[in-house]
Amino acid sequence: MCGLIAALLAKPRLTEERVSKALETIKHRGPDNTAYWFSSDRRAALGHVRLSIIGLMNGDQPIVNAAGDVRCVVNGEFYGYKAIRAQLASEGVRLSTDTDSEIALHLYEKHGAEFVHHLRGEFAVVIIDERSGRMIAARDRFGIKPLFYAVVGGDVLLASEAKALLALGVPAQWDVRGFLENCYAVRTERTIFAGIRAVPPGCLLFAQDGLVDVRRYWDTEYPTREALAADKRSDAQVIEEFRAVLDEAVSERLVADVEVASYLSGGIDSCAVLGLAQRRLSRPIRAFTISFGEELYNEERLAREAAAFVGANFIPIPVSQQQIADSFADALWHSECPMINGNGTAKFLLSKAVRDAGIKVVFTGEGSDEILAGYPSSRRDLVLFNSDELDPAETERLLRELEANNIVSRGLLMPQGEAATASDTLRSRLGFIPSWLHSISAIAQRLPALLRAPIAEMALRANPYADFLDSVDVTGRLSGRDPVNQSLYLWNKTLLVNVILTYLGDRMEMAHSVEGRVPFLDHHVAEYVAGLPIRHKIRGMREKWVLREAVRDVVTPEVYQRQKHPFFAPPARGENDALFDFCQDVLRSSALKDQPFFEPDRVKDLLDHVTGMDAGERSAFSGGLLNIVSTCILQQRFGLSAD
């Protein structure tokens, strides 16, 4: 994993000093080498910071073809690259490095823009083709690796993180609409920075003569309900097939010229990945686990037992509320977006401990819930919208049971309160309100009361759900599909890429130069699972059924039986809580007055009421509180203007 910048300029106005400054802002992504290139007319540039994982001695970038007229920079990993290198070599291609990254360059020479279909893994790639005068960029199918762009005065700029674009000269301003979309959890390619957009997952970007064209090359394809109903595969067949495709994805991600370790929780996702990986190694894998002081959030015991079960070396990393408070601002600078829980900062601290232990590469379990309907909101969707045979009494019983078993998720993933009026858009266009969007809309409808008057008026006029659905091919991708799959599709367009893979994934890992590998989001695995009937994802009220059965031999009986508990850190509470004290310090300082969105007096009123709430209410309100704190800190750290 690495970091990159790229530019295609209207005039040769980019200096080496500015490029060096931009690369310095993302040095954490690649501390092992820094390099850049300018075209002879100074109207094109590429820059790269390298974290050396494969081809340690000769993998510096940019990489150039034999003719010297096509260059590329890569952030990420390509799996199955050895076979591709061998095929290219047999065709007479001269390979100048031992890396996986180089295949992107030569596949582009061979296939043009279709090269992306030959890539498997987590990646962002930028190619400058001096023969045609264009720049081509590609982002992996789920957005595991970040890639941002801006068009300023005819210049097209790209970078792995927004801060590098700011260093390249993009004005540091808030995007008010992007900020509000983030609050409503339906932000797609907009960011909180004006003029800076994300290249969407599964997309190519073409740039030439100051113009940008973004095209989709891949998307999740769920079969219709009728097609799934006709699927007659046996349970045994599905279990065997899923085990094979997941095991192969894990095996591919063991390929590295450095040690591969693992993040581990008490959940079946990371335990399954660890168990499958450990079976293929003769050495014990080092498994690192966050340990919280509050029992409701602490999974140390389960993780310790899981590591012992497969023969891995267990390493707990204690994380206190004080540590989260002390590191929250630094984690936020890396995330580049508001955070609503301390879980992102906990991952920031975990990654630091892992790098301090000499580790560069870790397995992670992210993505399993997104493809296998693991969150409690998916089970609620199943009960309410996918189950035609349930009578009202049974429906009510199952919902009460689901809520009782998911205290931590209440108010965040499990709805509390009525959905916002604007969510009528969801009901009219989808036929139902996905449970996770019901939760978000119930929280977000409190937002205007906390905003300054002009922003509140904008929020009240806006219909972010309509804008969100306008960005989605509802007819082509959602119509006729199971509601559970529709809900997963929408989640993956927003919260997966902007939360799970950002401040619970890449940003917190790469903040300390650690590469996360995500087997569940291998597109071979995801495509297989997308084609499964819902009964193989949720059986009764047991989520991720096929995963449980497929990995039963490599996880403990308790992990096999245990239902999903989303990864949250303890919320900011009012009693002797360092994180809440940190919130108080920020929100009772001049930082609250300096930010452009929230009305200070109303925020202080909210602060005074948090301590009297129950656990579920505090979790939901704690998220709102940290959102406001994040806004204040982002304002300070990035010096953003409101213009």
MOURNOR-V459831 format. One record per residue. N is the residue number from 1. PSI is psi in degrees with one decimal (* if undefined). OMEGA is omega in radians with two decimals (NA if undefined). BURIAL is I if it has 16 or more other C-alpha atoms within 10 Angstrom, else O. Layout:
n;psi;omega;burial
N;PSI;OMEGA;BURIAL
N;PSI;OMEGA;BURIAL
//
This chain:
n;psi;omega;burial
1;149.8;-3.01;I
2;-166.6;3.02;I
3;150.5;-3.08;I
4;158.0;2.91;I
5;157.5;3.11;I
6;151.8;-3.14;I
7;138.1;2.96;I
8;112.7;-2.86;I
9;146.7;3.03;I
10;-37.0;3.09;I
11;153.2;-3.09;O
12;73.2;-3.04;O
13;2.9;-3.12;O
14;125.4;-3.11;I
15;159.3;3.07;O
16;-34.7;3.12;O
17;-42.7;-3.13;O
18;-39.4;3.09;O
19;-44.9;3.12;I
20;-40.1;3.12;I
21;-41.7;3.13;O
22;-42.6;3.12;I
23;-32.9;3.12;I
24;-33.3;-3.13;I
25;-21.0;3.12;I
26;22.8;-3.13;I
27;-29.5;3.11;I
28;-25.1;3.14;I
29;-20.6;-3.08;I
30;80.5;-3.07;I
31;-5.0;-2.99;I
32;-22.8;3.10;O
33;147.3;3.05;O
34;133.1;3.13;I
35;155.5;3.06;I
36;166.0;-3.11;I
37;140.5;2.97;I
38;142.3;3.00;I
39;164.6;-3.08;O
40;-29.4;3.12;O
41;3.3;3.09;O
42;19.6;3.13;I
43;2.3;3.05;I
44;144.1;-3.13;I
45;148.4;3.02;I
46;142.7;3.07;I
47;153.2;-3.02;I
48;136.1;2.93;I
49;132.2;-2.92;I
50;133.3;2.88;I
51;107.2;-2.99;I
52;119.7;-3.13;I
53;-44.1;3.13;I
54;136.7;-3.07;I
55;58.2;-2.95;O
56;-32.2;-2.98;I
57;-17.9;-3.01;O
58;36.3;-3.05;O
59;19.1;-3.10;I
60;152.5;-3.09;I
61;162.3;0.12;I
62;151.8;3.08;I
63;138.2;-3.06;I
64;147.8;3.11;I
65;174.0;-3.06;I
66;-34.1;-3.12;O
67;-13.3;3.12;O
68;18.9;-3.09;O
69;4.2;3.04;O
70;129.5;-3.13;I
71;154.5;3.10;I
72;156.1;2.93;I
73;146.0;-3.03;I
74;137.2;2.93;I
75;115.6;3.08;I
76;-165.5;3.14;I
77;140.0;3.02;I
78;127.6;-3.14;I
79;150.1;-3.03;I
80;19.0;-3.03;I
81;-26.6;-3.09;I
82;-41.4;3.12;O
83;-37.7;3.13;O
84;-42.4;3.09;I
85;-43.3;-3.13;I
86;-41.5;3.13;O
87;-43.5;3.12;O
88;-43.3;-3.14;I
89;-38.7;3.13;O
90;-21.8;3.12;O
91;5.0;3.07;O
92;7.0;3.13;O
93;133.0;3.09;O
94;115.9;-3.14;O
95;127.6;-3.03;I
96;-6.0;3.12;O
97;173.3;3.04;I
98;14.7;-2.98;O
99;163.9;2.97;I
100;-29.7;-3.05;I
101;-33.6;-3.01;I
102;-23.9;-3.10;I
103;-29.7;-3.14;I
104;-42.4;-3.12;I
105;-49.3;-3.05;I
106;-31.2;3.03;I
107;-35.5;3.07;I
108;-43.7;3.11;I
109;-34.8;-3.06;O
110;-41.0;-2.97;O
111;-4.7;-3.03;O
112;-145.8;-3.08;O
113;-19.2;3.11;I
114;-5.7;-3.13;O
115;-31.2;-3.04;I
116;-27.8;-3.14;I
117;-13.7;3.12;O
118;0.4;-3.10;O
119;137.7;3.11;I
120;123.1;3.10;I
121;-158.3;3.12;I
122;117.3;-2.98;I
123;154.7;2.82;I
124;129.3;-3.06;I
125;138.1;2.98;I
126;130.3;-3.14;I
127;132.5;2.98;I
128;119.9;-3.10;I
129;100.6;-3.10;I
130;-16.2;3.11;O
131;-38.1;-3.11;O
132;-10.4;-3.11;O
133;24.6;-3.12;O
134;163.1;3.07;I
135;134.6;-3.14;I
136;131.3;3.10;I
137;150.1;3.11;I
138;141.1;3.07;I
139;144.9;-3.07;I
140;168.3;-2.89;I
141;-31.8;-3.12;I
142;-4.4;-3.11;I
143;32.5;3.12;I
144;-40.0;3.09;I
145;137.4;-3.07;I
146;153.3;3.01;I
147;123.4;-3.08;I
148;155.6;3.11;I
149;159.6;3.07;I
150;148.2;3.05;I
151;115.9;-3.06;I
152;114.3;3.09;I
153;36.3;-3.13;O
154;-5.0;3.07;O
155;134.9;3.05;I
156;121.1;-3.07;I
157;139.4;3.07;I
158;153.0;3.10;I
159;160.1;3.12;I
160;-27.0;3.13;I
161;151.4;-3.10;I
162;-34.1;-3.10;I
163;-30.9;3.10;I
164;-34.0;3.07;I
165;-38.2;3.06;I
166;-40.2;3.13;I
167;-25.7;3.10;I
168;-7.0;3.05;I
169;2.0;3.06;O
170;129.7;-3.12;I
171;139.3;-3.11;I
172;92.3;-3.10;I
173;151.0;3.02;I
174;143.4;2.88;I
175;104.4;-3.04;I
176;-43.3;3.14;I
177;-42.4;3.10;I
178;-38.5;3.11;I
179;-45.8;-3.13;I
180;-40.1;3.09;I
181;-36.6;3.10;I
182;-41.1;3.12;I
183;-34.0;3.13;I
184;1.6;3.08;I
185;25.9;3.12;I
186;26.4;3.07;I
187;133.2;3.10;I
188;-97.6;-3.11;I
189;-13.9;3.05;I
190;154.7;2.99;I
191;-176.8;3.05;I
192;-3.6;-3.12;I
193;123.6;-3.13;I
194;133.2;3.08;I
195;-4.6;-3.12;I
196;124.4;-3.14;I
197;155.3;3.03;I
198;137.5;2.89;I
199;120.9;-3.07;I
200;152.3;3.05;I
201;146.3;3.09;I
202;26.6;-3.08;I
203;153.0;2.95;I
204;145.9;3.03;I
205;129.2;3.07;I
206;130.8;3.13;I
207;133.8;3.08;I
208;136.2;3.09;I
209;38.6;3.08;O
210;2.7;-3.13;I
211;147.3;-3.12;O
212;135.2;3.09;I
213;118.4;-3.14;O
214;126.2;-3.10;O
215;139.5;3.12;O
216;134.0;3.06;O
217;-12.0;-3.12;I
218;147.3;3.03;I
219;156.8;3.07;O
220;134.4;3.14;I
221;103.2;3.06;I
222;133.5;3.05;I
223;159.4;3.07;I
224;165.4;3.10;I
225;-38.4;-3.14;I
226;-42.4;3.14;O
227;-40.3;3.12;O
228;-36.0;3.12;I
229;-27.0;-3.13;O
230;-3.7;-3.11;O
231;116.5;-3.06;O
232;14.9;3.12;O
233;141.3;3.13;O
234;160.9;3.06;O
235;-44.4;-3.09;O
236;-40.9;3.14;O
237;-44.5;-3.13;O
238;-41.9;3.13;I
239;-45.8;-3.13;I
240;-43.9;-3.12;O
241;-41.7;-3.14;O
242;-42.3;3.11;I
243;-42.5;-3.09;I
244;-45.1;-3.07;O
245;-36.8;3.10;I
246;-42.2;-3.13;I
247;-39.7;3.13;I
248;-37.7;3.11;I
249;-39.7;3.08;I
250;-43.9;-3.13;I
251;-44.2;3.13;I
252;-33.6;-3.08;I
253;2.6;2.99;I
254;-9.3;-3.10;I
255;117.0;3.13;I
256;156.2;3.06;O
257;12.2;3.07;O
258;170.6;3.14;O
259;138.9;3.05;O
260;122.9;3.12;I
261;-165.4;-3.09;I
262;141.4;2.86;I
263;145.0;-3.04;I
264;131.9;3.00;I
265;-167.6;3.07;I
266;10.4;-3.13;I
267;163.1;-3.05;I
268;-24.2;-3.06;I
269;-61.0;-3.11;I
270;-32.3;3.10;I
271;-39.8;3.12;I
272;-46.3;-3.14;I
273;-45.4;3.11;I
274;-45.8;-3.11;I
275;-43.2;3.13;I
276;-38.9;3.13;I
277;-42.0;-3.09;I
278;-32.2;3.12;I
279;-21.7;-3.07;O
280;-1.9;-3.08;O
281;148.2;3.08;O
282;-15.6;3.10;O
283;151.7;3.05;O
284;135.1;3.05;I
285;137.0;3.03;I
286;122.6;-3.08;I
287;121.7;-3.04;I
288;131.2;-3.06;I
289;134.0;3.01;I
290;134.1;3.11;I
291;115.3;3.09;I
292;153.4;3.14;I
293;-19.9;-3.10;O
294;123.8;-2.96;O
295;-36.6;-3.10;O
296;-26.2;-3.08;O
297;-3.5;-3.00;I
298;126.2;-3.12;I
299;21.2;-3.06;I
300;-46.1;-3.09;I
301;-48.1;-3.12;O
302;-42.0;-3.14;I
303;-40.3;3.12;I
304;-45.4;-3.13;I
305;-36.1;3.12;I
306;-41.2;3.12;I
307;-43.6;3.12;I
308;-37.1;-3.10;O
309;-36.4;-3.10;O
310;-2.7;3.10;I
311;23.9;3.09;I
312;160.7;3.06;I
313;119.6;-3.05;I
314;131.0;-3.14;I
315;104.0;3.11;I
316;143.9;3.09;I
317;98.9;3.13;I
318;135.6;3.11;I
319;118.6;-3.11;I
320;165.0;3.06;I
321;-33.1;3.11;I
322;-42.6;3.12;O
323;-39.6;3.10;I
324;-43.7;3.12;I
325;-43.2;-3.09;I
326;-29.3;-3.05;O
327;-1.6;-3.03;I
328;-45.0;-3.09;I
329;-40.2;3.12;I
330;-42.1;3.10;O
331;-37.9;-3.13;I
332;-39.3;3.11;I
333;-37.3;3.11;I
334;-36.5;-3.08;I
335;-33.8;-3.13;I
336;24.0;3.05;I
337;156.2;-3.13;I
338;146.1;3.09;I
339;138.9;-3.05;I
340;7.5;3.10;I
341;162.1;3.10;I
342;0.5;-3.09;I
343;-37.5;3.10;I
344;-41.4;3.11;I
345;-35.0;3.07;I
346;-40.9;3.08;I
347;-35.6;3.05;I
348;-46.2;-3.14;I
349;-37.2;3.08;I
350;-45.7;-3.12;I
351;-36.0;3.08;I
352;-44.6;3.13;I
353;-37.9;3.13;I
354;-45.0;3.13;I
355;-35.9;3.08;I
356;-24.8;3.10;O
357;2.2;3.08;O
358;15.6;-3.09;O
359;137.4;3.06;I
360;-22.4;-3.00;I
361;132.9;3.10;I
362;146.9;2.89;I
363;146.2;2.99;I
364;159.8;-3.09;I
365;9.2;-3.12;I
366;149.6;3.06;I
367;-20.6;-3.14;I
368;-46.7;-3.14;I
369;-32.9;-3.08;I
370;-30.1;3.13;I
371;-23.5;-3.03;I
372;13.1;3.07;I
373;53.6;-3.04;I
374;-21.0;-3.06;I
375;152.3;3.10;I
376;-27.8;3.10;I
377;-32.0;3.10;I
378;-37.4;3.10;I
379;-35.0;3.06;I
380;-41.9;3.07;I
381;-40.7;3.14;I
382;-47.2;-3.10;I
383;-44.0;-3.01;I
384;-34.5;-2.92;I
385;-20.7;-3.11;I
386;-11.6;-3.02;I
387;96.6;-3.09;O
388;-17.6;-2.98;O
389;-6.9;-3.07;O
390;135.7;3.04;O
391;163.5;-3.06;O
392;-38.0;-3.11;O
393;-42.8;3.13;O
394;-38.9;3.08;O
395;-46.9;-3.13;I
396;-40.0;3.14;O
397;-45.2;-3.12;O
398;-37.7;3.12;I
399;-40.0;3.09;I
400;-42.3;3.13;O
401;-42.8;3.14;O
402;-43.2;3.14;I
403;-40.6;-3.13;I
404;-31.3;-3.10;O
405;0.9;-3.08;O
406;57.2;-3.09;I
407;-41.9;-3.09;O
408;-30.5;-3.08;I
409;-11.5;-3.05;I
410;130.8;3.13;I
411;-16.3;3.11;I
412;-54.2;3.09;I
413;-18.6;3.09;I
414;122.2;-3.01;I
415;139.2;2.94;I
416;115.9;-3.10;I
417;172.1;-3.11;O
418;146.6;3.05;O
419;153.8;3.14;I
420;152.5;3.12;I
421;-38.3;-3.12;O
422;-21.0;-3.13;I
423;-5.8;2.98;I
424;-28.8;3.07;I
425;-42.3;3.14;I
426;-44.6;-3.11;I
427;-40.9;-3.09;O
428;-32.9;-3.06;O
429;-26.0;3.12;O
430;-23.6;-3.05;I
431;-4.1;3.12;O
432;167.3;3.06;I
433;110.0;3.09;I
434;139.8;-3.01;I
435;-38.3;-3.12;I
436;-35.1;3.09;I
437;-30.2;3.01;I
438;-46.2;3.14;I
439;-48.5;-3.10;I
440;-42.3;-3.09;I
441;-33.7;3.09;I
442;-37.0;3.09;I
443;-44.5;-3.03;I
444;-24.4;-3.12;I
445;-12.7;3.02;I
446;-14.1;-2.98;O
447;-49.1;-3.06;I
448;-31.9;-3.13;I
449;-18.6;-3.12;O
450;-6.9;-3.02;I
451;154.8;2.98;I
452;153.4;-2.96;O
453;-50.1;-3.10;O
454;-38.1;-3.14;O
455;-38.4;3.11;I
456;-42.4;3.11;I
457;-40.5;3.11;O
458;-42.4;-3.14;O
459;-39.3;-3.12;I
460;-32.1;3.12;O
461;-27.0;-3.02;O
462;153.5;2.97;O
463;81.6;-3.04;I
464;-26.8;-3.14;I
465;-38.0;3.08;I
466;-44.1;3.12;O
467;-40.6;3.14;O
468;-50.1;-3.11;I
469;-27.6;3.07;I
470;-23.3;3.13;O
471;-3.7;-3.06;O
472;143.0;3.05;O
473;81.1;-3.05;O
474;-45.5;-3.11;O
475;-45.3;-3.06;O
476;-31.9;-3.01;O
477;-23.0;-3.02;I
478;-36.8;-3.06;I
479;132.6;3.11;I
480;1.0;3.14;I
481;159.9;3.05;I
482;138.5;3.08;I
483;-37.0;3.11;I
484;-44.7;3.13;I
485;-36.9;3.07;I
486;-43.6;-3.13;I
487;-42.7;3.10;I
488;-42.3;-3.13;I
489;-46.3;-3.11;I
490;-40.7;3.07;I
491;-44.5;-3.06;I
492;-21.4;3.08;I
493;-15.1;-3.01;I
494;-76.0;-3.00;I
495;-32.9;3.09;I
496;-52.2;-3.03;I
497;-34.9;-3.03;I
498;-15.9;3.14;I
499;-66.4;-3.03;I
500;-46.6;-3.08;I
501;-2.4;3.14;I
502;-81.5;-3.05;I
503;5.7;2.85;I
504;3.0;-3.10;I
505;-114.3;-2.95;I
506;-47.7;-2.99;I
507;-38.7;-3.12;I
508;-29.6;3.07;I
509;-51.0;-3.07;I
510;-14.1;3.01;I
511;-28.7;3.14;I
512;25.5;3.05;I
513;45.4;3.08;I
514;130.7;3.12;I
515;124.6;3.06;I
516;132.5;3.11;I
517;134.4;-2.86;I
518;82.6;-3.06;I
519;-34.2;-3.09;I
520;-21.3;3.12;I
521;14.8;2.87;I
522;131.6;-3.01;I
523;-22.3;3.04;I
524;-42.0;3.10;I
525;-48.9;-3.07;I
526;-41.0;3.14;I
527;-36.9;3.10;I
528;-46.4;-3.09;O
529;-37.2;-3.14;I
530;-29.4;-3.12;I
531;1.7;-3.11;I
532;141.6;2.98;I
533;153.4;-3.09;I
534;-31.4;-3.09;I
535;-21.4;3.09;O
536;-13.4;3.08;I
537;-49.0;3.10;I
538;121.2;3.13;I
539;112.3;-2.98;O
540;-117.6;3.02;O
541;20.0;3.13;I
542;116.3;-3.10;I
543;159.3;3.08;I
544;45.1;-3.04;I
545;-48.1;-3.06;I
546;-35.3;3.08;I
547;-45.8;-3.14;I
548;-46.7;-3.08;I
549;-34.6;-3.07;I
550;-26.6;-3.07;I
551;19.1;-3.05;I
552;-29.7;-3.09;I
553;-12.1;-3.08;O
554;8.1;3.07;I
555;157.7;3.14;I
556;155.3;3.08;I
557;-36.1;-3.13;O
558;-42.0;3.10;O
559;-39.3;3.11;I
560;-39.5;-3.08;I
561;-26.0;-2.94;O
562;136.1;3.09;O
563;165.0;-3.07;I
564;133.9;2.99;I
565;104.6;-3.10;I
566;149.1;-3.11;I
567;103.9;3.02;I
568;147.5;2.93;I
569;158.8;3.07;I
570;138.1;-3.12;I
571;165.2;3.05;I
572;111.3;-3.11;I
573;176.1;-3.09;I
574;-16.0;-3.01;I
575;112.5;3.05;O
576;48.1;-3.07;O
577;119.4;-3.06;I
578;-33.8;3.14;I
579;-39.6;3.09;I
580;-39.3;3.08;I
581;-38.5;3.09;I
582;-44.1;3.09;I
583;-43.6;3.12;I
584;-45.2;-3.10;I
585;-44.1;-3.12;O
586;-45.9;-2.99;I
587;-8.2;3.04;I
588;17.6;3.10;I
589;-180.0;3.12;O
590;-15.9;-3.13;O
591;-34.5;3.13;I
592;-39.0;3.14;I
593;-31.0;-3.03;O
594;-26.9;-3.11;O
595;152.7;-2.95;I
596;-2.2;-2.94;I
597;-46.6;-2.95;I
598;140.5;3.12;I
599;113.8;-3.00;I
600;-45.0;-3.08;I
601;-38.0;3.13;O
602;-35.9;3.09;O
603;-41.5;3.14;I
604;-34.5;3.04;O
605;-41.9;3.10;O
606;-43.9;3.11;O
607;-41.0;-3.07;I
608;-17.4;-3.06;O
609;-10.2;-3.03;O
610;-40.4;-3.02;I
611;-21.0;-3.13;O
612;4.9;-3.09;O
613;157.7;3.03;O
614;178.7;-3.00;O
615;-44.8;-3.12;I
616;-44.7;3.13;I
617;-41.2;-3.14;I
618;-38.7;3.13;I
619;-46.0;-3.13;I
620;-45.9;-3.12;I
621;-30.2;3.07;I
622;-37.4;3.09;I
623;-44.5;3.11;I
624;-39.0;3.13;I
625;-46.2;-3.14;I
626;-28.9;3.05;I
627;-43.3;3.13;I
628;-43.2;3.09;I
629;-43.6;3.12;I
630;-42.9;-3.14;I
631;-43.5;3.12;I
632;-44.0;-3.08;I
633;-41.7;3.09;I
634;-39.6;3.08;I
635;-45.7;-3.11;I
636;-47.1;-3.01;O
637;-32.6;-3.09;O
638;-5.6;3.12;I
639;44.8;-3.03;O
640;140.5;3.02;I
641;162.1;-3.11;O
642;4.6;-3.09;O
643;*;NA;O
//
